[in-house]
Amino acid sequence: MLKRTIYSLAIVALIAGCSSGTKLNEAPVTDRGGQGSGGAASGVAPVTIDPNAQTAQGPVGVARIIYFDFDSYTVKPEFQSLIDGHARFLKANPQRRISIEGHTDERGGREYNLALGQKRSEAVRRALVLLGVSDNQIEAVSFGKEKPAVQGTGEEVWAQNRRAEITYR
């Protein structure tokens, strides 16, 4: 009887930890096909391509972190130029590979946060692929809440931990 009660409580805790209004199966990225290559004519600053791309850590002057809203994996418009910069660098350097690491804040269950972190990294991957980057150049992984950028609690800290980080390999 005790074993059945513990099992029932575990099921309830798992369901409660995974419940959320976020629809993890809907794609938050749209194809912007036909809007040009993202060059200076479209209002996007050009990216400097490092001639030593084999040893460089990616495009010069382009941030590597995309932040997300609470319980969301939608790439916000303010990060589109960052993604454009990395896409142009990767297309110009097809031998380069990246890892996109999805992260969440500390709220929510472990499994839910791993799934949300994966959806965040996949959203960035899809955005890069839509801009012409080869899928075999990109690995999307999730760390959930396991590797916070900032320790502590509160909205300011949580906002810094809801992110996807681009790492060049």
Disulfide bonds with the S-S distance in Angstrom:
none
